[in-house]
Amino acid sequence: MELLDRVLNDNNLFKAYEQVRKNKGASGVDGMNVDEIAKYMIKHKEEILEQIRSRKYEPSPVKRVFIPKENGDKRGLGIPTVMDRVIQ
């Protein structure tokens, strides 16, 4: 079995999803939240895996937000999509 196949097995994908779910992060540029991504991944699993295996998967752009700092300035923060967080 190839290393990529081991990484992309159902158990590893579930663990990755659970970790992202536990972190309760914000949605990215696609607006899809953690609850929605589970349904999406089940429906499109084979398509997503084929894109990864064929090296055609491209992460979505990162959502840019600015959070205030104590000194009044703002700090930039990049928020990837939930899908990209699960896959990475």
Order of alpha helices (4+ residues) and beta strands (2+ residues): alpha-alpha-alpha-beta-beta-alpha
